[in-house]
Amino acid sequence: HVRKSLSTWERELPAGAFVRIHRGRILRIACIERVVREGRRVSVHVEGLDRPLPVSYRLVPALYRALQSTNQPPDGAS
């Protein structure tokens, strides 16, 4: 069993298919169902999970750029 840092995973995963949303989380963009903004807080609803995941404030711009580059609207609507 080999342990890798999230930074290593970020470099190794296919560019444009994954996005880091928090210090401890990288998500496959295609699994994001919708993004919810409540004031300054942003969370993502992910297929297969009952609860939304919080997005780090500093990583919100990267999330929106990643969604834009895949033509996936931020609200998850298709």
Disulfide bonds with the S-S distance in Angstrom:
none
